[in-house]
């Protein structure tokens, strides 16, 4: 739904992590776009921002970081890169309900994943850290998108 709301479609590229469940790539393919994999940071296991920058082309329209195992990606760096290249950010926060940024620095201001940003997608699947059995939540950058998101949800 977030990809459709962001206008992503055939001929577009979305940069994402190769270290994720196949659903992350499948939703990119479902809208006709091409997933482009940027390697991970071997310390955090999250997408490496320097590798994202290397993958940006004229066809790139979005970055889809995955907050793996509840550890937030480097959101300030990802959003700065996205702003520089006029890209959308669609955060896969399926495993990040309750996670805060920054996750390492106890002296820095802390913000919950999903409290801001572009699009943020949470999962309530039975194997996630907060479950309702199924379903999810999409945090939108603008409340005016909610009626369109509801229409996509149904069909």
N, C-alpha and C positions, 0 to 999 in steps of 0.2 A: 504494500500500500504506500509506504514512504517513497519508494522508487517512482511509482506512478505520480504521486503528488509532486515530486521534485522534477517531473518531466523527463525522466530517464527512459530511453527506449532503444529501438534498433539503431545500430551504428555507434552507440555510445559505449564508453568504457567506464567501469567502476573498479577502483583499486581496493583490494581487500587482503585479508590475511589468509595464507594457506593452512594455518593451524586453527581449524574450526570444523564444526559439523557441516556436512554437505549442504544443508539448507541455506547457509549463507551464500554460497555460489548459485544454488538453484533459483533463489528469488531474483538474482541478477539475470540469469538466463530466461526466466519466466517473462520478463518484460522485453526480451529481445536484445539486451545489452551483453557486453562481453566482460566477464570477470578477469581482472589482471591482478596477479599475485605479487605482493611485495613481501620480502622475507621478514622474519621476525627478529627481534632483539633476543639474543640467547640468554640473557639474564632474566628479563621479565616474561618472555614467551609471547609478548604482544607484538603487534606490527611495528616495525622499525621506521620511524619517521624519515630518516635519511633514505631508506629504500623506497618509501612512497615517492619522494621527490624525484628519484631516478626514473620512476615509471610513468610520470605525467606526460601525456601527449596532447595533441590538438583534439583528440577524440574523448579525452577524459572529462567526465561530467560530475563524478562524485568519488568520495572516499568512504569506505565502509569498514571502520575499525571494529575489532571484536575485543571486548573486555573479557579476556580469558580467565576462567576460574575466579571471578570476582575482583580481579586486579585491574583497575582502570588503565587504559592506554594514556599516553602523554597527550592529553586533550588540549592544553594550551598550544603545543607545537603543531598538532594536527589542524586545529582551527586556524592558526596563523598561516599555515601552508595553504589551506583551503581558501582563505580570504585572498591571499596573494594571487592565486590562480582562478578565482571566482568559481570554486567548486562547492557542491553541496556535501554535507557530512551526514551520514546515516549510521548512527552508532548501533551495533549489535550488542545490546546489554542483557542478553538472555540469561547470563550467569552473574549479573552485577547488581541485582536488587539490594539496596542498602549500602553499596560500595561508595566510598568517598575519595575525592581527589584533593590533594595528593595522598597517595597511599603510604609513602615512605617518610615524609617530613612532618613530624609532630608539631613543629613550630609554625608552619604555614597555615594560611586560611584553608578551611576544608569545605568542600562543596560535594553534595551527593550527585552521583551519576544520574543524569536525567533532569537535574534542577535547571538546566539551561542548555544552550546549544541549538542545533538544527533539529533533526529527527532522532529520537532515541526509542529503540524497540526492546521491550522486556518480554520474557516468556514466563508463563505460569505452568509449564509442562511438569509432569509428575517427577522428573529427575532434576528439577531446578531447586534453588535454595529457598524459594517461596512458591508454593504450589496451590492451585485450585483444581488440579487434575488435568486441566488443559487451558488453552487460551493465552492471552497476552495483553500487552498495553503498548500503545504507540503515543509517545510524547511528541506533540506538534509544535512548530515554531510560531504558529498563528491559529487562534481559535476559529478563525473563519474557514480553515481547512477541514474542520471536524465533520460538517455535513457531507463533504465529498468523500472523506475517509470512511464514513458510515456506509455510503453507497458501494464503495469498492469492497468493503467487508462482506456485504451480502452476496455479491456476484463476482 
